[in-house]
Amino acid sequence: MEHFVVSARKYRPQTFKDVVGQQAITNTLLNAIEHNHLAQALLFTGPRGVGKTTCARILAKMINHDGTQKPDEDFAFNIFELDAASNNSVDDIRNLIDQVRIPPQVGKYKVYIIDEVHMLSASAFNAFLKTLEEPPKHAIFILATTEKHKIIPTILSRCQIFDFKRITVKDARHYLGYIAEQQGVEAEEEALHIIAQKADGAMRDALSIYDRVVSFTGKKLTRQAVTENLNVLDYETYLNITQLILDNNIPQLLVDFNSILSHGFDGHHFISGIASHFRDLLVCKDQRTIDLLEVGETAKANYFKQSQQTSHSFLLKGIELANDCDLKYKASRNQRLLVELCLMQLASINFDGEKKKSEPFIIAPEHFKNNKVAPVSIPSEAKKVISENEFSKNAEITEHRRHFLQKNIQHKLQL
């Protein structure tokens, strides 16, 4: 059997141009190399799987390549990677400092990449301070971390900090499409979008999910296959649920919710998805905010169509009810009933955000519907009593107002 290499390794970027979603940082590093303004201590911080270690390795190769070496030479002897999670003691840092003093045999720089640097102990940080502030001319330190707040300020002040951002769904989807094309996989845009959303801004996670789904589906990647394999509720489920809410179809709502639970989905995940769906519908109602909707073109058209059936007040009220259910979910003893109650409340508001008029549960017999109700006659004596009471009430109000005005005028004359 042929050895399989996961996509995260096989398609790891080899140049800054190939790095996904970090153009600002890669351009800054390229300009620093070109103008010889590269700091000797760099800190790469950001979420997992966004390219911190990849950029560190590319940078280490670029600063050692002066055009005389072979293009495939990787300067492995000049690049030292240290995992601070397992090498976090003072002795480990002292060994590193001893290595720093030795100049490189090939190339110009020795690059030390310290991953998960926030895991170093306080003593190790203190032992590292002096070398980090005044390293030899041939040494460059690249520190990488996902938790910058755990690094002591004295270390931060000695580093040039680069904040890596989460990779957008759009960028991840485009890169997944490129990989699918390279592998000869026929992939639907909606399927790639679901994978990119599931990755939550981490390119490495997106590639891992992609490998898993391709192993399940083969050479054809469809939206249905991806949702089935990842066990996620796609946007069509929420479109159907919202349509039932708009139609005030409470019985079918409860049936569909029971079907969702029977497929193994969590009620908490479902109700938070309803709130997100209402948010997406709200975003669709204005051309200025429609770009905030990170879905494919087909899904965007379906969102826009349903958004025209709703009003702003309805969506805001729906988000409020769904979020309230989301907050109460963990503390509730009967979580299913809580979600069902929320669905019934959602189906009981009209497009203006107010409660719908509930129909009576007791229906009158058919022969009452055709009979006209005769108007009730009021006796003349009762009319006289009513008119006298109204006159007496109006007279009291008039007398009270006259007394108030007189008192106010006397007060002004005294002044």
ZIFENHU-V463516 format. One record per pair of residues at least 4 apart in sequence whose ideal C-beta (glycine too) atoms are under 8 Angstrom apart, sorted by sequence separation. I is the first residue (numbers start at 1). GAP is how many residues later the second one is. D is the distance in whole Angstrom. If there is no record, write none. Layout:
BEGIN
I/GAP/D + I/GAP/D
END
This chain:
BEGIN
5/4/5 + 6/4/7 + 7/4/5 + 8/4/7 + 13/4/8 + 14/4/6 + 15/4/8 + 22/4/6 + 23/4/6 + 24/4/7 + 25/4/6 + 26/4/6 + 27/4/6 + 28/4/6 + 29/4/6 + 30/4/6 + 31/4/6 + 32/4/8 + 38/4/8 + 46/4/5 + 51/4/5 + 52/4/7 + 53/4/6 + 54/4/6 + 55/4/6 + 56/4/6 + 57/4/7 + 58/4/6 + 59/4/6 + 60/4/7 + 61/4/6 + 65/4/6 + 69/4/5 + 75/4/6 + 83/4/6 + 84/4/5 + 88/4/7 + 89/4/7 + 90/4/6 + 91/4/7 + 92/4/7 + 93/4/6 + 94/4/7 + 95/4/7 + 96/4/7 + 97/4/7 + 104/4/7 + 120/4/4 + 121/4/7 + 122/4/7 + 123/4/6 + 124/4/6 + 125/4/7 + 128/4/5 + 129/4/6 + 130/4/7 + 131/4/6 + 135/4/4 + 147/4/8 + 151/4/5 + 152/4/7 + 153/4/6 + 154/4/7 + 155/4/7 + 167/4/5 + 168/4/7 + 169/4/6 + 170/4/7 + 171/4/6 + 172/4/6 + 173/4/6 + 174/4/7 + 175/4/7 + 176/4/6 + 177/4/6 + 178/4/7 + 179/4/6 + 181/4/8 + 187/4/6 + 188/4/7 + 189/4/6 + 190/4/7 + 191/4/7 + 192/4/6 + 193/4/6 + 194/4/6 + 195/4/7 + 199/4/7 + 202/4/7 + 203/4/6 + 204/4/6 + 205/4/6 + 206/4/6 + 207/4/7 + 208/4/7 + 209/4/6 + 210/4/6 + 211/4/6 + 212/4/7 + 213/4/6 + 214/4/7 + 217/4/6 + 221/4/7 + 222/4/7 + 223/4/6 + 224/4/6 + 225/4/6 + 226/4/6 + 227/4/8 + 233/4/5 + 235/4/6 + 236/4/6 + 237/4/6 + 238/4/6 + 239/4/6 + 240/4/7 + 241/4/7 + 242/4/6 + 243/4/6 + 245/4/8 + 249/4/6 + 250/4/7 + 251/4/7 + 252/4/6 + 253/4/6 + 254/4/6 + 255/4/7 + 256/4/7 + 257/4/7 + 258/4/6 + 259/4/7 + 261/4/6 + 265/4/6 + 266/4/7 + 267/4/6 + 268/4/6 + 269/4/6 + 270/4/7 + 271/4/7 + 272/4/7 + 273/4/6 + 274/4/7 + 275/4/7 + 276/4/6 + 277/4/7 + 278/4/6 + 279/4/6 + 280/4/7 + 281/4/7 + 285/4/8 + 286/4/7 + 289/4/8 + 295/4/4 + 296/4/7 + 297/4/7 + 298/4/7 + 299/4/6 + 300/4/6 + 301/4/6 + 302/4/7 + 303/4/6 + 304/4/7 + 305/4/8 + 306/4/7 + 310/4/5 + 311/4/7 + 312/4/6 + 313/4/6 + 314/4/6 + 315/4/6 + 316/4/6 + 317/4/6 + 318/4/6 + 319/4/6 + 320/4/6 + 321/4/7 + 322/4/6 + 323/4/6 + 324/4/6 + 325/4/6 + 328/4/6 + 334/4/6 + 335/4/7 + 336/4/6 + 337/4/6 + 338/4/7 + 339/4/6 + 340/4/6 + 341/4/6 + 342/4/6 + 343/4/6 + 344/4/6 + 345/4/7 + 349/4/6 + 350/4/6 + 364/4/4 + 365/4/8 + 366/4/8 + 367/4/7 + 378/4/5 + 379/4/7 + 380/4/6 + 381/4/7 + 382/4/6 + 383/4/6 + 384/4/6 + 385/4/6 + 386/4/6 + 387/4/6 + 388/4/6 + 389/4/6 + 390/4/6 + 391/4/6 + 392/4/7 + 393/4/7 + 394/4/6 + 395/4/6 + 396/4/6 + 397/4/6 + 398/4/6 + 399/4/6 + 400/4/7 + 401/4/7 + 402/4/7 + 403/4/6 + 404/4/6 + 405/4/6 + 406/4/7 + 407/4/7 + 408/4/7 + 409/4/7 + 410/4/7 + 411/4/7 + 5/5/4 + 13/5/3 + 32/5/5 + 33/5/6 + 64/5/8 + 74/5/8 + 82/5/6 + 87/5/4 + 104/5/7 + 120/5/5 + 135/5/8 + 145/5/8 + 151/5/6 + 156/5/7 + 167/5/5 + 180/5/4 + 187/5/5 + 200/5/7 + 217/5/7 + 220/5/8 + 221/5/7 + 227/5/5 + 233/5/7 + 244/5/5 + 260/5/5 + 265/5/6 + 295/5/5 + 310/5/5 + 332/5/8 + 349/5/7 + 350/5/8 + 364/5/6 + 378/5/6 + 13/6/5 + 31/6/8 + 32/6/4 + 46/6/6 + 69/6/8 + 104/6/5 + 135/6/7 + 145/6/6 + 180/6/8 + 199/6/4 + 226/6/8 + 227/6/8 + 261/6/7 + 283/6/5 + 284/6/6 + 329/6/6 + 332/6/5 + 349/6/6 + 350/6/5 + 13/7/8 + 19/7/5 + 32/7/8 + 45/7/8 + 103/7/7 + 180/7/4 + 198/7/8 + 199/7/4 + 214/7/7 + 227/7/5 + 283/7/6 + 293/7/6 + 348/7/6 + 349/7/6 + 44/8/4 + 65/8/8 + 102/8/8 + 120/8/7 + 143/8/8 + 148/8/7 + 198/8/8 + 213/8/6 + 217/8/4 + 244/8/5 + 245/8/7 + 295/8/7 + 348/8/5 + 17/9/8 + 29/9/8 + 44/9/8 + 132/9/6 + 216/9/7 + 217/9/8 + 244/9/5 + 283/9/5 + 284/9/6 + 329/9/6 + 16/10/4 + 65/10/8 + 82/10/8 + 100/10/7 + 177/10/7 + 196/10/6 + 199/10/6 + 257/10/8 + 260/10/6 + 283/10/5 + 290/10/7 + 293/10/6 + 328/10/6 + 329/10/8 + 348/10/7 + 44/11/6 + 64/11/5 + 99/11/8 + 176/11/7 + 195/11/6 + 198/11/6 + 223/11/7 + 44/12/6 + 100/12/7 + 143/12/8 + 177/12/8 + 180/12/7 + 213/12/7 + 217/12/7 + 241/12/7 + 244/12/7 + 16/13/7 + 61/13/6 + 148/13/8 + 213/13/5 + 216/13/5 + 257/13/7 + 280/13/6 + 325/13/6 + 16/14/6 + 42/14/8 + 61/14/6 + 64/14/6 + 82/14/7 + 195/14/5 + 290/14/8 + 325/14/6 + 60/15/7 + 177/15/6 + 195/15/6 + 241/15/6 + 280/15/8 + 80/16/8 + 96/16/7 + 143/16/6 + 173/16/7 + 176/16/5 + 213/16/5 + 240/16/7 + 241/16/8 + 284/16/8 + 325/16/8 + 42/17/8 + 212/17/7 + 213/17/7 + 325/17/4 + 60/18/7 + 61/18/8 + 141/18/8 + 195/18/7 + 324/18/8 + 60/19/5 + 80/19/7 + 173/19/5 + 176/19/6 + 284/19/5 + 173/20/5 + 176/20/6 + 284/20/5 + 322/20/7 + 209/21/7 + 321/21/6 + 57/22/7 + 173/22/8 + 191/22/8 + 281/22/6 + 285/22/5 + 132/23/7 + 172/23/8 + 173/23/4 + 237/23/7 + 280/23/6 + 284/23/4 + 285/23/8 + 169/24/7 + 172/24/4 + 321/24/5 + 322/24/7 + 38/25/7 + 129/25/6 + 133/25/5 + 281/25/6 + 282/25/8 + 285/25/8 + 321/25/6 + 29/26/7 + 33/26/8 + 78/26/5 + 117/26/4 + 125/26/8 + 129/26/7 + 132/26/5 + 170/26/8 + 281/26/4 + 77/27/7 + 93/27/7 + 112/27/7 + 114/27/7 + 117/27/7 + 118/27/5 + 125/27/5 + 128/27/7 + 132/27/8 + 169/27/5 + 172/27/6 + 233/27/7 + 285/27/7 + 22/28/7 + 77/28/7 + 78/28/7 + 110/28/6 + 111/28/8 + 112/28/7 + 114/28/7 + 116/28/7 + 117/28/5 + 118/28/8 + 169/28/6 + 175/28/7 + 179/28/7 + 318/28/6 + 321/28/8 + 21/29/7 + 22/29/5 + 26/29/7 + 33/29/6 + 77/29/6 + 78/29/5 + 109/29/6 + 110/29/5 + 111/29/5 + 112/29/5 + 113/29/5 + 114/29/5 + 115/29/5 + 116/29/6 + 118/29/5 + 125/29/8 + 129/29/7 + 172/29/8 + 185/29/6 + 192/29/7 + 194/29/7 + 281/29/6 + 21/30/8 + 25/30/7 + 29/30/6 + 33/30/6 + 80/30/7 + 82/30/7 + 84/30/5 + 85/30/8 + 97/30/8 + 108/30/7 + 109/30/7 + 110/30/7 + 111/30/8 + 112/30/7 + 114/30/7 + 116/30/7 + 118/30/7 + 122/30/7 + 125/30/6 + 176/30/6 + 180/30/8 + 191/30/5 + 282/30/7 + 20/31/7 + 75/31/7 + 78/31/7 + 79/31/8 + 80/31/7 + 82/31/7 + 84/31/6 + 85/31/5 + 88/31/5 + 90/31/7 + 93/31/5 + 97/31/8 + 100/31/6 + 109/31/5 + 111/31/6 + 113/31/7 + 172/31/6 + 175/31/8 + 176/31/8 + 179/31/7 + 183/31/8 + 191/31/6 + 195/31/6 + 318/31/7 + 19/32/5 + 75/32/5 + 78/32/5 + 79/32/5 + 80/32/5 + 81/32/5 + 82/32/5 + 83/32/5 + 84/32/5 + 88/32/5 + 89/32/6 + 92/32/7 + 96/32/8 + 118/32/4 + 167/32/8 + 191/32/5 + 194/32/5 + 198/32/6 + 231/32/8 + 233/32/6 + 242/32/8 + 317/32/5 + 22/33/7 + 78/33/6 + 80/33/7 + 81/33/8 + 82/33/7 + 83/33/6 + 84/33/5 + 88/33/5 + 90/33/5 + 94/33/6 + 103/33/7 + 118/33/5 + 168/33/8 + 186/33/6 + 187/33/8 + 188/33/6 + 190/33/4 + 194/33/6 + 231/33/7 + 241/33/7 + 282/33/5 + 79/34/7 + 81/34/7 + 84/34/8 + 85/34/4 + 89/34/8 + 90/34/5 + 93/34/5 + 97/34/5 + 104/34/6 + 117/34/7 + 166/34/8 + 167/34/5 + 172/34/5 + 176/34/6 + 185/34/5 + 186/34/5 + 187/34/4 + 188/34/5 + 191/34/7 + 198/34/7 + 231/34/7 + 281/34/6 + 282/34/7 + 19/35/6 + 84/35/5 + 89/35/6 + 93/35/5 + 100/35/6 + 101/35/7 + 103/35/5 + 166/35/3 + 167/35/7 + 184/35/6 + 185/35/7 + 186/35/7 + 188/35/5 + 191/35/4 + 195/35/8 + 238/35/6 + 242/35/6 + 314/35/6 + 19/36/6 + 84/36/5 + 88/36/6 + 100/36/6 + 166/36/8 + 167/36/5 + 185/36/6 + 194/36/7 + 233/36/7 + 238/36/6 + 241/36/8 + 242/36/8 + 279/36/8 + 314/36/7 + 317/36/4 + 90/37/5 + 233/37/7 + 278/37/5 + 282/37/8 + 314/37/5 + 316/37/7 + 13/38/7 + 69/38/8 + 117/38/8 + 194/38/7 + 239/38/8 + 313/38/7 + 314/38/7 + 16/39/7 + 19/39/7 + 100/39/5 + 167/39/8 + 238/39/4 + 242/39/7 + 313/39/5 + 314/39/6 + 64/40/8 + 194/40/7 + 233/40/6 + 278/40/5 + 279/40/6 + 311/40/4 + 313/40/3 + 13/41/6 + 180/41/7 + 278/41/5 + 310/41/6 + 311/41/6 + 12/42/6 + 16/42/6 + 64/42/8 + 65/42/8 + 66/42/7 + 235/42/7 + 311/42/7 + 15/43/6 + 64/43/4 + 275/43/8 + 14/44/7 + 64/44/6 + 274/44/8 + 275/44/5 + 278/44/7 + 13/45/7 + 63/45/7 + 64/45/6 + 16/46/8 + 63/46/5 + 64/47/8 + 275/47/4 + 63/48/7 + 274/48/5 + 275/48/5 + 60/49/8 + 272/50/7 + 60/51/4 + 271/51/6 + 275/51/6 + 59/52/7 + 60/53/7 + 271/54/5 + 272/54/5 + 56/55/8 + 271/55/6 + 57/56/7 + 56/57/5 + 268/58/7 + 271/58/7 + 53/60/7 + 235/60/7 + 268/61/5 + 53/62/6 + 267/62/7 + 268/62/8 + 239/63/6 + 243/63/7 + 246/63/6 + 235/64/5 + 239/64/8 + 242/64/6 + 246/64/7 + 236/66/8 + 235/67/7 + 239/67/6 + 268/67/7 + 235/68/7 + 267/68/6 + 271/68/5 + 267/69/6 + 270/69/7 + 267/71/8 + 271/71/6 + 267/72/5 + 274/72/8 + 245/73/8 + 43/74/8 + 261/75/7 + 63/77/7 + 60/80/8 + 60/82/7 + 257/82/7 + 59/83/7 + 257/83/7 + 56/86/4 + 254/86/6 + 257/86/6 + 56/88/6 + 254/89/7 + 253/90/5 + 41/91/5 + 53/91/6 + 253/91/7 + 41/92/8 + 52/92/4 + 250/93/8 + 41/94/7 + 250/94/6 + 253/94/6 + 40/95/5 + 197/97/7 + 250/97/5 + 42/98/7 + 44/98/6 + 48/98/6 + 245/98/7 + 249/98/7 + 40/99/7 + 41/99/8 + 42/99/7 + 44/99/7 + 45/99/8 + 47/99/6 + 248/99/5 + 40/100/5 + 41/100/5 + 42/100/5 + 43/100/5 + 44/100/5 + 45/100/5 + 46/100/7 + 248/100/7 + 40/101/7 + 42/101/7 + 43/101/8 + 44/101/8 + 45/101/7 + 193/101/8 + 245/101/5 + 38/102/7 + 41/102/7 + 43/102/7 + 193/102/6 + 241/102/8 + 245/102/5 + 45/103/4 + 193/103/5 + 244/103/7 + 43/105/7 + 190/106/5 + 193/106/8 + 189/107/5 + 43/108/8 + 189/108/7 + 190/108/6 + 248/108/7 + 55/109/8 + 189/109/7 + 190/109/6 + 52/112/6 + 43/113/7 + 51/113/6 + 50/114/5 + 50/115/7 + 43/116/4 + 45/116/7 + 50/116/6 + 41/117/5 + 42/117/6 + 43/117/7 + 45/117/7 + 46/117/6 + 47/117/7 + 50/117/6 + 41/118/5 + 42/118/5 + 43/118/5 + 44/118/5 + 45/118/6 + 46/118/3 + 41/119/7 + 42/119/8 + 43/119/7 + 45/119/7 + 46/119/7 + 47/119/5 + 39/120/7 + 42/120/7 + 44/120/6 + 46/120/8 + 39/121/4 + 170/124/7 + 169/125/4 + 168/126/7 + 29/133/8 + 28/134/7 + 25/137/5 + 25/139/6 + 22/142/6 + 22/143/7 + 21/144/7 + 21/146/4 + 20/147/6 + 21/147/6 + 21/150/4 + 49/150/8 + 20/151/5 + 21/151/8 + 50/151/7 + 20/152/7 + 49/152/8 + 50/152/6 + 51/152/7 + 49/153/3 + 50/153/6 + 47/154/6 + 48/154/5 + 49/154/5 + 20/155/5 + 47/155/6 + 49/155/3 + 48/156/7 + 49/156/5 + 48/157/8 + 49/157/8 + 11/168/6 + 11/171/8 + 7/172/6 + 21/182/7 + 20/183/6 + 8/195/8 + 8/196/5 + 11/196/7 + 8/199/4 + 7/200/4 + 8/200/6 + 6/201/7 + 7/201/8 + 6/202/7 + 7/203/6 + 7/204/5 + 6/205/6
END
